[in-house]
């Protein structure tokens, strides 16, 4: 399993890395948010240990950004002990929370517990919104019991919107998150949305699921 440690305290990173490698994990390390995002883009990461205090970004905001783009369990580390920070960490997408100083064996135990919970649902993970069922593990979509034949990009776009009902994504957001690169021609998003609506809506001109926020972007109808 690939574990990413994101912390600017090099002694802590060194100790954690050694302990995790002793357990058989493959460990990547990053000392700031920019390095973390670069490693996430280039590698398959299965688990993230994320420090709250980083030199170039706030750990909460980085956690939120990671959660928007990746479905990876996150264990947050912090020197702060307040309940407010713990609650905020969960709201920003952390799966668990530990305060420094910590026992490395407890960190390993937390990782194993989180992964057990994650793996118990990963084999048949699905999203159900209205009459749409999105099976993420099989990358299949069913509309009122009928399977829709979507392209890879159409599936990724629908999955992104349905996982965040009511949230408006700009065309640039969708391009960055689905294509994993900077947008150079956002008109392609409109074409894909039109094709996606043709496949999942009863009347693509009066959509029920994928809605347009005029002048802004698109969102999944949460009503």
N, C-alpha and C positions, 0 to 999 in steps of 0.2 A: 504494500500500500504506500502511495506517495503522500507524504506529509509536508506541508509548507509552514515554516516558522517565520513569523513576521514580528521582529522585535529589534530595537536599536541597542539593547544591552548585550554586548557580544559575549560576555561570560555566561549569561543565562542561555543564550542561543547555543553556545558551545556545549554546555552541560546537557541541555535538552536533546540536542542533536545526537550526542554520544549515547544517552540513555535510550532514545528511540531506535537508533541503529542496533543497539544490543538486543532490542525486541524484534528485530527483523524488518523494521520500516525503512523505506528509502526517503531520505530527508533533504528537502530544499530549504534554503535560508534566504531571507530578505531583510534588510535593515531599514527600509523605508517603504512607503506606499507605492512609489513608482516601480521599484524593483519587484515588489509583490505582483503588481498587475502585469508586468512583463513576463514573469515566470508563469503566471496563470494562462497567458495567451499562448505560450510556447510549449507547455507541458500539461499532462493530465494529472491534476491534483485531486486527491481523494479526501483530504482533511486539512483544515487550516487552524493553526494556533496563532492568534492575533493579539498583539499588545495594544492597549488603548492609547498609549502615548507614543507617537511617532514624530520624527523630526520634520517631516514635510507635509503631514496631513493628520487630521483627527481620526483616531481609530474607529470611532463610531461611524463617521462618514465613509471610511473605507469599507467597513463591514456592510453598510447599506449598498454601496456601489457593487461590491462582490455579490451580494445577494440578488441584486437586479440582473446580473449577467450570468451567474453560475449557481448551480444547485449543489453546493458543497457544504458539509457540516463545518461550523466554526466554533471553536472554543476561545473565548476572549480572556486575556490576562490583563490585570491592572493592579497598580499600587493603591488605588482608591478603594475604600471599604464601604462607602455609602450605599444605601438601598436604592437611591435615585439613579446612580450610575448603573447599578445592576439591572434595574427595570428598563432603563434606557437602552442598555445593551441588547436585551431581549427584543425590545421593540424595533431595533435596527437590524435584527436578524440573527443574533448570536444564538447558538444552540445550548451553550452552557457558559459559565462565568467562574473564574477563579481569581483570588487576590494574591498578590505577592507579599511576603515570600511564600512559596508553595513546596509541597513534597512532590518530587518528580514521579514517584510511584503512584501518587493520586492523579497526576496528570494523565499517566498511561491508563489508569483505571477509567478515568472519565472518557478518554478517547474510545476505549473498547466499548463502554456503555452506550455512547452516542452512536457508534457504528452499528451496534446490534439493533438499536432502534431504527436506524436508517435502513439497514439491510432487510429488516422485517417487512418493510412496505415497498422496497425498491423493485421486487420481482414483478409486481403488477401495479405499479404506481399509475394513477389516473386522475384526471381532473374532470369534474362534472359541473357544467355550467348550463343552466336552462335545459335544453334538449340535446346538448352536445356532450359527448364523452370523449376525452382525449387520453388515450393510453400512451404514456410517455415511453415506457420500456419497449413497446412494440412499434411506436410511432404510427399509430392508427387512430383515425377519427371516425366517430359514428354520429350521425345526425338523425335523431328520432328513430334509432335502430338501424339506419341505413349507413353503410360505410362510404365515406367520401374519399375519392382517390386524389390525394394532394401531392404536390411536388415537395421536395425537401424544404425549400424556402417557404412555401405556403404553410407547411406544418409548423416550422419554426416561428413564423409570424403569428399564426393563430395561437400557438402555445404561449408565446410572450404576452399577447393581449389577454388571453383567458386566465392566465396566472395572476393578472393584475386588473381585475374588473373595475371599471370606472376610472382608471388612471389613463390620462391622455398622453399618448406618445407622439412626439413630433416625427416627421418623416426622417429627420436626421437621427433621432433616437433609434428608430426601427432599423435604419440602415446600419448604424454602428453596432447594435446589439445582435442583429441577425447575420449580417455580412461580415462582422468582426473587422471592419475597416472604416476609414473616414468616408463619409458620403461625398460622391462626386456628381451624381445625377439623381436627385431624390424623386424625379418623375417615375423612376422604375418602381418605387413603392406604390404609387397610384395604380400602376398596371397590375402589380401583384395583388393588391387589395381587391381590384375589380375582378380578377380571375378567382380569387378566394371566395368572394361573395357569390359568384356564379355557381360555385360548387357547394356552398353550405346554406345559402339563403333560399327560401321559397320564392321570394321576389327580390332580386338583387337591387332593383331600383328603390325598394322600400325595405331596407335591411332591418332585421330583428337583433342581430348579434354584433356585428362590427359596425360601429357608428362613426360618423365624421364630426369632428369639432372644427367648424369652419374657420379657416385661417390659422389653425394650430396643428391638427393631426388626426389620429384615430384612437378609438378606445373600444373596449368590449363592454356591451350593455350589461350592467349588473342587476337590472330590474327583472 
